[in-house]
Amino acid sequence: MSIIEQGRQILGRGPVGPAILGAVAVNLIPVLGVLFWGWNAAALMVLYWLENVVIGVFNVARMAACGAAHGRVGIVSSLFLIPFFAVHYGMFCLVHGVFVFTFFGGGLAHLQTLSTLDGPGDLGRLIGAVLALQPGLKTGLWAIIVWQGVQFGVFFLAAGAYRKIDPASQMFAPYGRIVVLHITIMAAGALVLALGAPMLGVLMLALLKTGFDVRNEARDDRAPGAKAWGAVQALAAHGFSPAALSPPPQQQSRAEDPEGPDR
């Protein structure tokens, strides 16, 4: 099913929720950037890459919150998983950023610092130069930060969603979105770049990203690892003894004899 068809189904279900409206509002800024500020494919790629970094930062806060909600076991798990996530996700974003600036850096007009980029450690300086040169790019970045803050504070904390997911499941939550999305976005961006980056192509790129975000907000993936987390909690309650996962004696006998005593 295409993104357009899914969008029609979402809009046909009745009132659109605030999460979907927020995703559309945030993604309108890149559309405006293409139409009125002269953004090209390179500017979009940089903004979308920065969005991944912001999502990773807020995901650390989410992992800490849902870890605290699950007691001692959750806190210990989050203390172990947060550094692992920071390194793993950080490496992912670093490699992604290098690809973005390598393949799309030529589209960043008058960016003198690009020629003096000595290594990944200079990405911070390069990001500052891009934000200063591209009109409205700071506005787009701040909109992303504010929206992620609203999602964290309102939809995750105030709504109690942090109680419904464990730190391990929350750690993997961003990956499904960013991997599929950015493989598609970079492939489409490369095509637009090969065609000379016409405004229509860049605009379609921004609309493609909007469609992905709307579809992502419409999906229900609140607690993908609830069963696995229940097993961890059972182990912790019994001193991490393997016997904690064994079924009660009656369940064992019925498992051995499916017909049970009523045979």
C-alpha positions as a printed Julia matrix, in Angstrom:
263×3 Matrix{Float64}:
   0.0     0.0     0.0
   1.43    3.37   -1.0
   1.92    6.3     1.37
  -0.76    8.27   -0.5
  -3.32    5.49   -0.04
  -2.45    5.2     3.64
  -2.82    8.95    4.0
  -6.31    8.79    2.5
  -7.27    6.05    4.96
  -5.89    8.06    7.91
  -7.79   11.2     6.9
 -10.94    9.15    6.28
 -11.08    7.74    9.8
 -12.49   10.9    11.34
 -10.84   13.65   13.41
  -7.07   13.72   13.0
  -5.16   13.43   16.28
  -2.75   16.07   17.63
   0.29   13.86   16.95
  -0.49   13.75   13.23
  -1.27   17.47   13.12
   2.02   18.21   14.87
   3.97   16.06   12.42
   2.36   17.89    9.49
   3.06   21.31   11.04
   6.74   20.55   11.66
   7.18   19.19    8.15
   5.56   22.28    6.63
   8.7    24.27    7.47
  10.91   22.34    5.0
   8.16   22.74    2.39
   8.19   26.5     3.02
  11.98   26.42    2.91
  11.9    24.9    -0.57
   9.22   27.29   -1.86
  10.32   30.59   -0.28
  13.86   30.25    1.11
  15.48   28.46   -1.8
  16.39   25.29    0.07
  17.93   22.56   -2.05
  18.29   18.82   -1.51
  21.45   19.35    0.55
  19.69   21.65    3.03
  16.87   19.13    3.46
  19.32   16.29    4.04
  21.18   18.25    6.72
  17.95   19.15    8.52
  16.66   15.56    8.41
  20.0    14.32    9.72
  19.88   16.82   12.59
  16.38   15.57   13.35
  17.82   12.09   13.94
  20.29   13.54   16.43
  17.49   15.32   18.31
  15.4    12.13   18.35
  18.34   10.23   19.82
  18.78   12.77   22.63
  15.11   12.61   23.57
  15.14    8.83   23.35
  17.75    8.77   26.13
  15.31   10.76   28.28
  12.53    8.32   27.37
  14.67    5.33   28.35
  15.43    6.95   31.7
  11.75    7.69   32.34
  10.44    4.23   31.52
  13.33    2.67   33.45
  12.34    4.64   36.57
   8.72    3.56   36.09
   9.68   -0.13   36.27
  11.39   -0.01   39.63
  14.81   -1.33   40.55
  15.08   -3.68   37.57
  14.11   -0.9    35.18
  16.59    1.56   36.67
  19.44   -0.96   36.49
  18.48   -1.82   32.91
  18.37    1.82   31.83
  21.74    2.54   33.48
  23.25   -0.22   31.38
  21.32    0.38   28.14
  21.58    4.19   27.92
  25.4     4.24   27.43
  25.09    1.38   24.95
  22.42    3.25   23.01
  24.44    6.49   23.09
  27.46    4.78   21.53
  25.53    2.64   19.03
  23.07    5.32   17.93
  25.82    7.94   17.98
  27.92    5.87   15.58
  24.89    5.43   13.34
  24.29    9.19   13.25
  27.98    9.89   12.69
  28.19    7.58    9.68
  24.91    8.98    8.37
  26.24   12.53    8.75
  29.45   11.72    6.91
  27.4    10.28    4.03
  25.16   13.36    3.95
  28.03   15.85    3.82
  30.04   13.72    1.4
  27.28   13.16   -1.18
  25.29   16.37   -0.75
  27.97   18.8     0.44
  28.42   20.16   -3.05
  24.92   21.61   -2.85
  25.8    23.78    0.14
  26.56   27.05   -1.59
  29.64   29.03   -0.52
  30.41   26.62    2.31
  34.14   27.2     2.58
  34.47   25.0     5.68
  33.55   21.94    3.61
  36.96   21.98    1.95
  38.71   22.11    5.34
  36.79   19.23    6.91
  39.53   17.11    8.46
  37.37   14.39    9.98
  34.19   13.51   11.86
  35.28   15.75   14.75
  34.72   18.82   12.55
  31.04   18.03   11.95
  29.98   20.43   14.71
  31.76   23.33   13.02
  30.31   22.32    9.69
  26.76   22.16   11.09
  27.15   25.68   12.5
  28.27   26.96    9.11
  25.33   25.3     7.35
  22.8    26.73    9.82
  24.28   30.2     9.35
  24.22   30.06    5.54
  20.86   28.45    4.83
  17.93   30.84    5.48
  15.35   29.44    7.86
  17.29   26.27    8.66
  17.58   27.27   12.33
  13.82   27.73   12.41
  13.34   24.22   11.08
  15.75   22.81   13.67
  14.06   24.63   16.56
  10.66   23.41   15.36
  11.96   19.85   15.49
  13.36   20.35   19.01
  10.12   21.88   20.29
   8.0    19.16   18.7
  10.15   16.39   20.16
   9.87   18.11   23.53
   6.07   18.2    23.24
   5.97   14.55   22.26
   8.15   13.64   25.24
   6.42   15.84   27.82
   2.79   15.48   26.71
   2.39   12.2    24.82
   5.05   10.19   26.67
   5.15   11.51   30.26
   1.8    13.19   30.91
  -0.15   10.5    29.06
   1.65    7.75   31.0
   3.07    6.02   27.93
   6.4     5.54   29.74
   4.72    2.96   31.98
   3.73    0.79   29.01
   7.18    0.16   27.57
  10.44   -1.08   29.04
  13.92    0.48   28.54
  15.06   -2.27   26.14
  12.08   -1.84   23.82
  12.38    1.94   24.0
  16.05    1.72   23.06
  15.18    0.11   19.73
  12.12    2.32   19.07
  13.84    4.95   16.86
  15.64    2.51   14.59
  12.64    1.21   12.67
  11.71    4.75   11.69
  15.08    6.19   10.78
  16.52    3.25    8.87
  13.65    2.86    6.4
  12.99    6.59    6.19
  16.52    7.72    5.52
  17.42    4.98    3.1
  14.4     6.11    1.09
  15.15    9.81    1.56
  18.8     9.5     0.57
  17.95    7.4    -2.48
  15.34    9.95   -3.56
  17.75   12.8    -2.78
  20.46   11.2    -4.91
  17.97   10.96   -7.78
  16.98   14.61   -7.36
  20.64   15.6    -7.26
  21.34   13.63  -10.45
  18.49   15.47  -12.18
  19.96   18.84  -11.25
  17.9    19.31   -8.05
  14.89   21.08   -9.64
  12.53   22.78   -7.19
   9.72   20.32   -7.96
  11.97   17.38   -7.15
  13.14   18.9    -3.86
   9.54   19.75   -2.96
   8.49   16.15   -3.62
  11.35   15.06   -1.36
   9.97   17.21    1.48
   6.45   15.87    0.89
   7.77   12.29    0.9
   9.29   12.9     4.33
   6.0    14.39    5.53
   4.12   11.29    4.39
   6.52    9.02    6.27
   6.14   11.0     9.49
   2.34   11.08    9.28
   2.22    7.34    8.71
   4.6     6.78   11.61
   2.42    8.81   13.98
  -0.66    6.9    12.86
   0.83    3.52   13.73
   0.27    1.9    17.09
   3.56    0.49   18.38
   3.25    1.27   22.07
   4.85   -1.78   23.67
   6.53   -4.18   21.22
   8.6    -5.84   23.93
   6.03   -6.25   26.7
   6.22  -10.06   26.77
  10.01  -10.11   26.93
   9.99   -7.48   29.68
   7.46   -9.54   31.67
   9.92  -12.43   31.6
  12.72  -10.18   32.91
  10.5    -8.95   35.74
   9.56  -12.52   36.66
  13.23  -13.46   36.85
  14.02  -10.45   39.04
  11.14  -11.22   41.41
  12.57  -14.72   41.99
  16.2   -13.74   42.35
  16.94  -14.34   38.66
  16.28  -18.05   39.04
  15.42  -19.93   35.81
  12.61  -21.66   37.74
  10.72  -18.36   37.66
   9.92  -18.92   34.0
   8.63  -22.47   34.54
   4.86  -22.87   34.47
   3.01  -23.93   37.64
   2.67  -27.71   38.28
  -0.93  -27.82   37.0
   0.11  -26.07   33.77
   3.03  -28.5    33.4
   0.76  -31.53   33.72
  -1.73  -30.09   31.24
   1.15  -29.29   28.86
   2.24  -32.94   29.06
  -1.33  -34.22   28.75
  -3.33  -31.85   26.52
  -6.61  -33.56   27.34
  -6.07  -33.05   31.07
  -7.84  -34.82   33.96
 -11.23  -34.49   32.26
 -10.3   -37.05   29.65
